[in-house]
Amino acid sequence: MQYKDGRDHIREQRDDERELAPGSPIASVSFGACRDFFFRHKDSRGKKPTRKVEVVRLQLAHGSLLMMNHPTNTHWYHSLPIRKKILAPRVNLTFRKILPAKK
């Protein structure tokens, strides 16, 4: 995915597509502008969270590799927040294990 500048972002999400192989890792390689990347535990989200868990904040620099091993994607949402001061582009390549289509 290409991000033209710091205004391009990703809202909090989990990779939950049906075709993802259960328990498989997700690898993400970043090129270009350094960007913040946040993880928020599923129990600490919303207006009435059931737990207080601190947000995990990472900086994804040019050439960095982020591995989300199981069960990270099950319990944590991730996001790439808006950073208006970042004017340079960023490219992210994400690798997932996809199950064959059922016939």
C-alpha positions as CSV (number, residue, x, y, z in Angstrom):
1,M,0.0,0.0,0.0
2,Q,1.3,3.5,-0.8
3,Y,0.8,6.5,1.6
4,K,1.4,9.8,-0.2
5,D,2.1,11.7,3.1
6,G,1.2,11.8,6.8
7,R,-2.5,12.5,6.1
8,D,-2.9,9.0,4.7
9,H,-3.7,6.6,7.6
10,I,-5.3,3.4,8.7
11,R,-8.0,3.4,11.4
12,E,-7.9,0.8,14.2
13,Q,-8.4,-2.6,12.8
14,R,-7.6,-6.3,12.9
15,D,-6.9,-8.4,9.9
16,D,-9.9,-10.6,10.1
17,E,-10.6,-11.7,6.5
18,R,-12.0,-15.2,6.3
19,E,-9.4,-16.4,3.9
20,L,-6.5,-15.8,6.3
21,A,-4.9,-19.0,7.6
22,P,-5.7,-19.2,11.3
23,G,-2.7,-18.7,13.6
24,S,-0.3,-17.6,10.8
25,P,2.0,-14.6,11.2
26,I,1.6,-11.3,9.3
27,A,4.7,-9.6,8.1
28,S,4.9,-6.0,7.1
29,V,7.9,-4.2,5.5
30,S,8.1,-0.3,5.4
31,F,9.9,1.9,2.9
32,G,10.1,5.7,2.9
33,A,8.9,8.0,5.6
34,C,9.1,6.9,9.3
35,R,5.6,6.5,10.7
36,D,4.0,5.8,14.1
37,F,2.2,2.5,14.4
38,F,-0.1,1.8,17.4
39,F,-1.4,-1.4,19.0
40,R,-4.5,-1.1,21.2
41,H,-5.7,-4.2,23.2
42,K,-9.3,-5.2,22.3
43,D,-10.4,-5.0,26.0
44,S,-9.2,-1.4,26.3
45,R,-11.3,0.0,23.4
46,G,-14.6,1.8,23.4
47,K,-16.4,4.0,25.9
48,K,-16.5,1.4,28.6
49,P,-13.3,-0.7,28.3
50,T,-13.2,-3.8,30.5
51,R,-9.4,-3.4,31.1
52,K,-6.9,-0.6,31.2
53,V,-4.0,-1.6,28.9
54,E,-1.5,0.9,27.6
55,V,-1.3,1.6,23.9
56,V,1.9,0.1,22.4
57,R,3.6,2.7,20.1
58,L,6.2,1.8,17.6
59,Q,8.0,3.8,14.9
60,L,8.3,2.0,11.6
61,A,11.4,3.4,10.0
62,H,12.5,2.9,6.4
63,G,13.4,-0.8,5.9
64,S,11.8,-2.0,9.1
65,L,10.1,-5.3,9.4
66,L,7.1,-5.7,11.7
67,M,6.0,-9.3,12.5
68,M,2.6,-9.9,14.0
69,N,2.8,-13.4,15.3
70,H,-0.2,-15.3,16.7
71,P,-2.1,-14.4,18.8
72,T,-1.3,-10.6,18.4
73,N,-3.9,-10.1,15.7
74,T,-6.5,-11.8,17.8
75,H,-6.1,-9.6,20.9
76,W,-4.8,-6.3,19.5
77,Y,-6.0,-3.7,17.0
78,H,-3.5,-1.8,15.0
79,S,-3.5,1.7,13.4
80,L,-1.3,4.1,11.5
81,P,-2.4,7.5,12.8
82,I,-2.5,10.8,10.8
83,R,0.7,12.8,11.1
84,K,0.2,16.1,9.1
85,K,3.8,17.2,9.5
86,I,5.1,14.2,7.5
87,L,5.3,15.2,3.8
88,A,7.2,12.3,2.4
89,P,5.6,9.1,1.0
90,R,5.7,5.6,2.5
91,V,5.2,2.2,1.0
92,N,4.1,-0.8,3.0
93,L,4.2,-4.4,1.8
94,T,2.2,-6.8,3.9
95,F,2.5,-10.5,3.6
96,R,-0.3,-12.9,4.8
97,K,-0.9,-16.6,4.4
98,I,-4.1,-17.0,2.4
99,L,-6.1,-20.2,2.3
100,P,-7.1,-21.7,-1.1
101,A,-10.6,-20.8,-2.2
102,K,-13.2,-23.5,-1.4
103,K,-15.0,-24.9,-4.4
